[in-house]
Amino acid sequence: MEFQIDSPEKLGLLIRASRKAMSLRQDDAAGSIGVSENFLGKVERGGETVQWGKLFLVMRELGLNLSVEVPDEFSSLTERHLQSLLDKSVRDKAAAPGEDA
């Protein structure tokens, strides 16, 4: 099922509803995901200053996927630009000295 997300609050409520549908307590979910209960609570309240990486970790661990709909008239050009940016990101990471790939 697809839900329209237009705010951090709505995403947080969806995450909370999904966790509850899985019969997971907030503390148990946070522990199994590897984040603090405080962080998960902040996500579920739609906190606007959460860390992106941890937010996506929570979503992945709850089996939630996020997609963005691009208007049809821009989709082909957006796809080309995105691929170029992704390629550049991979090249930059490969060229960065002393960092793990």
Secondary structure, DSSP 8 states (H G I E B T S, - for coil): ------SHHHHHHHHHHHHHHTT--HHHHHHHHTS-HHHHHHHHTT-TT--HHHHHHHHHHTT--------HHHHHHHHHHHHHHHHHHHHHHHHSTT---
